Amino acid sequence: MKEILLLSGKGGTGKTTITGALAFLMPNKVMVDCDVDAADLHLILSPRVRQENEFWCGVEAEVDSALCSGCGTCVELCRFHALELVAETARLLPFSCEGCGVCSHFCPEQAITLRAKLSGHWFLADTDYGPLVHARLGIGEENSGKLVSMVKQQARELAEEQQVDWLLVDGPPGIGCPVIASMSGANYVLLITEPTRSGLHDLQRVAELARHFKIPCGVCINKWDLHPATSDMISRVCAQGGIELVGRIPFDAAVAESIVRGVPLLSHKPASPASGAVNALWQSLQRAITAG
């Protein structure tokens, strides 16, 4: 089984759209959406959820009002301002609590305890293009890196059970903890960028991250024809850094139409210019992975 991970140094480059298009072409696979903070892949794959699971991670303070004397010690000590006094009783502001435990440790009445926190949910679903594992992090929750690891673990177990050939992973943007977690076990990273200065800058950052973890990678320039000069500059930078340019996708109104309809690009208009470019990208990816 080969694992292809799609990343972008910044959001909005078209990573999820391209993942959905590749999902239409790639045979015998399991798909994973590791962008748990803002998952979008399900919007174009229309999954039918067959299993929903809770994700518990971290702790949060809980005040027992029957024991609380309203002394205010916890309010004074909490550096995150997650507690306040209301009617002579401490009250938690949940989105501010970091679960550090200082309030619980120093409460003279032992009225504050730390309880496990429900941070999100992860799902196992069926689509017309294969199984999809995806997740939804709770509002204001952290620990997205741990949820990414959980999602990938479940996807790998499913892939091994079904003996598939490919694991197609839609990764999160940036270079932070969720991206690093999504890189674990990847055989190849496809970096999606756009013909802008910020696109090039963030591409270089995520390419350096892939290089650090010694994962082969290639670059695809999305909407390359919106600024050909910048696209050429990105191509030169990739060549200088020893990174293969595996695809160039033109701007195409069919892409926006497919997003509005909630279907993969190649399902909507298989003969469009962007669809032809994605077909060529898939052929280049197979050659690059085989060569690697």
C-alpha positions as CSV (number, residue, x, y, z in Angstrom):
1,M,0.0,0.0,0.0
2,K,1.3,3.5,-0.9
3,E,0.2,6.6,1.0
4,I,-0.1,9.9,-0.9
5,L,-0.4,13.0,1.3
6,L,-1.6,16.3,-0.2
7,L,-0.3,19.4,1.6
8,S,-0.1,23.1,1.1
9,G,1.8,25.7,3.0
10,K,-1.2,27.9,3.1
11,G,-5.0,27.5,2.9
12,G,-7.1,28.1,-0.2
13,T,-4.7,26.6,-2.8
14,G,-7.2,24.0,-4.0
15,K,-5.8,21.0,-2.1
16,T,-9.1,19.5,-1.1
17,T,-10.5,20.1,-4.6
18,I,-7.6,18.2,-6.2
19,T,-7.8,15.4,-3.6
20,G,-11.5,15.0,-4.6
21,A,-10.5,14.9,-8.2
22,L,-7.8,12.3,-7.6
23,A,-10.3,10.3,-5.5
24,F,-12.4,9.9,-8.7
25,L,-9.3,8.5,-10.6
26,M,-7.5,6.4,-8.0
27,P,-8.6,2.8,-7.8
28,N,-8.8,0.5,-4.8
29,K,-8.2,3.0,-2.0
30,V,-9.1,4.4,1.4
31,M,-9.4,8.2,1.7
32,V,-8.6,10.3,4.8
33,D,-9.3,13.9,5.6
34,C,-6.7,15.1,8.1
35,D,-7.7,18.7,8.1
36,V,-9.7,18.1,11.3
37,D,-9.9,21.8,12.2
38,A,-11.8,22.7,9.0
39,A,-12.6,19.4,7.2
40,D,-14.0,20.0,3.7
41,L,-13.4,16.7,1.7
42,H,-16.8,15.4,2.8
43,L,-18.5,18.3,1.0
44,I,-17.5,17.0,-2.4
45,L,-17.6,13.2,-1.7
46,S,-21.0,13.1,0.0
47,P,-20.2,10.4,2.5
48,R,-22.7,8.1,4.1
49,V,-21.6,7.8,7.8
50,R,-21.7,4.3,9.1
51,Q,-19.8,4.8,12.3
52,E,-19.4,7.8,14.6
53,N,-17.0,7.9,17.4
54,E,-16.2,10.3,20.2
55,F,-12.7,11.8,20.6
56,W,-11.8,12.5,24.2
57,C,-8.6,14.4,24.8
58,G,-7.3,16.7,27.5
59,V,-8.9,17.8,30.7
60,E,-11.0,20.7,31.9
61,A,-11.7,22.1,35.3
62,E,-15.1,21.5,36.9
63,V,-16.4,23.4,39.9
64,D,-18.6,21.8,42.6
65,S,-20.7,24.7,43.7
66,A,-21.9,22.8,46.8
67,L,-18.3,22.8,48.1
68,C,-17.1,26.1,46.8
69,S,-16.9,28.9,49.4
70,G,-16.3,31.7,47.0
71,C,-12.9,32.6,48.4
72,G,-11.6,33.6,45.0
73,T,-8.3,31.8,45.2
74,C,-8.8,30.1,41.9
75,V,-9.8,33.3,40.2
76,E,-6.6,35.0,41.4
77,L,-4.3,32.2,40.4
78,C,-5.7,31.3,37.0
79,R,-3.4,33.0,34.5
80,F,-5.8,32.2,31.6
81,H,-8.7,34.1,33.3
82,A,-10.9,31.0,32.9
83,L,-12.7,31.4,36.2
84,E,-14.9,34.1,37.6
85,L,-16.9,34.7,40.8
86,V,-20.7,34.8,40.3
87,A,-23.0,35.0,43.4
88,E,-20.0,34.1,45.6
89,T,-19.3,30.9,43.7
90,A,-16.5,30.2,41.2
91,R,-17.7,29.6,37.6
92,L,-15.7,28.2,34.8
93,L,-15.4,29.9,31.4
94,P,-14.8,26.7,29.4
95,F,-13.3,28.1,26.2
96,S,-10.6,29.8,28.3
97,C,-9.6,26.8,30.4
98,E,-6.3,25.1,29.4
99,G,-6.6,22.2,31.9
100,C,-3.4,23.2,33.7
101,G,-4.8,22.1,37.1
102,V,-3.6,25.1,39.2
103,C,-7.1,25.9,40.4
104,S,-7.7,22.3,41.4
105,H,-4.4,22.0,43.3
106,F,-4.7,25.2,45.3
107,C,-8.5,25.2,46.0
108,P,-8.7,25.2,49.8
109,E,-12.1,23.5,49.7
110,Q,-11.1,20.9,47.1
111,A,-14.1,22.1,45.1
112,I,-12.4,21.9,41.7
113,T,-11.6,18.7,39.9
114,L,-10.2,17.9,36.4
115,R,-12.5,15.9,34.1
116,A,-11.8,14.4,30.7
117,K,-13.0,16.5,27.9
118,L,-14.9,15.6,24.7
119,S,-12.9,17.3,22.0
120,G,-14.5,16.1,18.8
121,H,-15.8,13.2,16.8
122,W,-14.3,11.0,14.0
123,F,-16.3,9.2,11.4
124,L,-16.0,6.1,9.2
125,A,-18.1,6.6,6.0
126,D,-18.8,5.1,2.6
127,T,-18.7,7.2,-0.6
128,D,-19.2,6.4,-4.3
129,Y,-15.4,6.5,-4.6
130,G,-14.4,4.3,-1.6
131,P,-14.3,4.5,2.2
132,L,-13.6,7.8,3.9
133,V,-12.3,8.5,7.4
134,H,-12.8,12.0,8.6
135,A,-13.2,14.0,11.8
136,R,-14.6,17.1,13.3
137,L,-12.8,18.9,16.1
138,G,-15.0,20.7,18.6
139,I,-15.4,24.5,18.6
140,G,-12.4,26.1,20.2
141,E,-10.7,22.8,20.9
142,E,-7.0,22.0,20.6
143,N,-5.2,18.7,20.3
144,S,-5.9,18.6,16.5
145,G,-2.5,16.8,16.1
146,K,-3.7,13.9,18.3
147,L,-7.0,13.7,16.4
148,V,-5.1,13.6,13.1
149,S,-3.0,10.7,14.5
150,M,-6.2,8.9,15.5
151,V,-7.8,9.4,12.1
152,K,-4.8,8.1,10.3
153,Q,-4.5,5.1,12.6
154,Q,-8.1,4.2,11.9
155,A,-7.7,4.7,8.1
156,R,-4.6,2.4,8.1
157,E,-6.4,-0.3,9.9
158,L,-9.2,-0.1,7.5
159,A,-6.8,-0.1,4.5
160,E,-5.0,-3.1,5.8
161,E,-8.2,-4.9,6.5
162,Q,-9.5,-4.3,2.9
163,Q,-6.0,-4.8,1.4
164,V,-6.2,-1.6,-0.7
165,D,-3.4,-0.3,-3.0
166,W,-3.6,3.4,-2.0
167,L,-4.2,5.6,1.0
168,L,-5.2,9.1,-0.2
169,V,-4.7,11.7,2.5
170,D,-6.0,15.3,2.4
171,G,-3.7,17.1,4.8
172,P,-4.1,20.3,6.8
173,P,-2.6,23.6,5.7
174,G,0.6,25.2,7.2
175,I,3.5,23.5,8.9
176,G,2.3,23.0,12.4
177,C,1.5,20.0,14.6
178,P,-1.4,18.7,12.6
179,V,0.7,18.7,9.4
180,I,3.6,16.9,11.1
181,A,1.1,14.3,12.4
182,S,-0.3,13.8,8.9
183,M,3.2,13.2,7.5
184,S,3.7,10.1,9.7
185,G,4.0,7.1,7.4
186,A,3.5,8.9,4.1
187,N,5.3,7.5,1.1
188,Y,4.9,10.7,-1.0
189,V,3.9,14.3,-0.4
190,L,2.1,16.2,-3.2
191,L,2.5,20.0,-2.5
192,I,-0.2,22.2,-3.9
193,T,0.6,25.8,-4.5
194,E,-0.7,28.8,-6.4
195,P,1.1,31.4,-8.5
196,T,1.5,34.1,-5.9
197,R,4.4,35.3,-3.8
198,S,2.8,34.0,-0.6
199,G,2.1,30.7,-2.3
200,L,5.8,30.3,-3.1
201,H,6.9,31.4,0.3
202,D,4.7,28.9,2.1
203,L,5.5,26.2,-0.4
204,Q,9.1,26.5,0.5
205,R,8.4,26.1,4.2
206,V,6.3,23.0,3.8
207,A,8.8,21.5,1.3
208,E,11.6,22.0,3.9
209,L,9.4,20.2,6.4
210,A,9.0,17.2,4.0
211,R,12.8,17.3,3.4
212,H,13.4,17.2,7.2
213,F,11.4,14.0,7.5
214,K,13.0,12.6,4.3
215,I,9.7,12.1,2.5
216,P,9.8,12.4,-1.3
217,C,7.7,15.2,-2.7
218,G,6.5,16.9,-5.8
219,V,4.7,20.1,-6.6
220,C,1.5,20.9,-8.5
221,I,0.7,24.5,-9.4
222,N,-3.0,25.2,-9.3
223,K,-4.5,27.9,-11.5
224,W,-1.0,28.4,-13.0
225,D,-2.2,30.5,-15.9
226,L,-3.5,33.3,-13.6
227,H,0.1,34.5,-13.4
228,P,2.4,32.6,-15.7
229,A,5.5,34.6,-14.7
230,T,5.1,33.6,-11.0
231,S,4.4,30.0,-12.1
232,D,7.6,30.0,-14.1
233,M,9.4,31.4,-11.0
234,I,8.0,28.6,-8.8
235,S,9.1,26.0,-11.5
236,R,12.7,27.4,-11.3
237,V,12.7,27.4,-7.5
238,C,11.5,23.8,-7.5
239,A,14.2,22.8,-10.0
240,Q,16.9,24.5,-8.0
241,G,15.7,22.6,-4.9
242,G,15.5,19.3,-6.6
243,I,11.7,19.1,-6.3
244,E,9.9,17.6,-9.3
245,L,7.0,19.7,-10.8
246,V,4.5,16.9,-11.4
247,G,1.5,19.0,-12.4
248,R,0.1,22.3,-13.6
249,I,-3.7,22.8,-13.5
250,P,-5.2,25.8,-15.4
251,F,-7.9,28.0,-14.1
252,D,-11.2,26.5,-15.1
253,A,-14.8,27.6,-14.3
254,A,-15.7,23.9,-14.2
255,V,-13.9,23.6,-10.9
256,A,-16.1,26.2,-9.2
257,E,-19.2,24.6,-10.7
258,S,-18.2,21.2,-9.3
259,I,-17.7,22.7,-5.8
260,V,-21.1,24.3,-6.0
261,R,-22.7,21.0,-7.0
262,G,-20.8,19.1,-4.3
263,V,-19.2,16.6,-6.6
264,P,-15.6,15.8,-7.7
265,L,-14.4,17.8,-10.7
266,L,-14.0,14.7,-13.0
267,S,-17.5,13.6,-12.2
268,H,-18.9,17.0,-13.2
269,K,-17.0,17.7,-16.4
270,P,-14.5,15.0,-17.3
271,A,-13.5,16.7,-20.6
272,S,-12.7,20.2,-19.1
273,P,-9.2,21.6,-19.2
274,A,-8.7,21.2,-15.5
275,S,-9.9,17.6,-15.6
276,G,-7.3,16.8,-18.3
277,A,-4.6,18.4,-16.2
278,V,-5.6,16.2,-13.2
279,N,-5.5,13.1,-15.3
280,A,-2.0,14.1,-16.4
281,L,-1.1,14.8,-12.7
282,W,-2.3,11.3,-11.7
283,Q,-0.1,9.7,-14.4
284,S,2.9,11.8,-13.2
285,L,2.3,10.8,-9.6
286,Q,2.3,7.1,-10.4
287,R,5.6,7.5,-12.3
288,A,7.2,9.6,-9.5
289,I,6.1,7.1,-6.7
290,T,7.3,4.1,-8.7
291,A,10.6,5.8,-9.5
292,G,11.0,6.6,-5.8
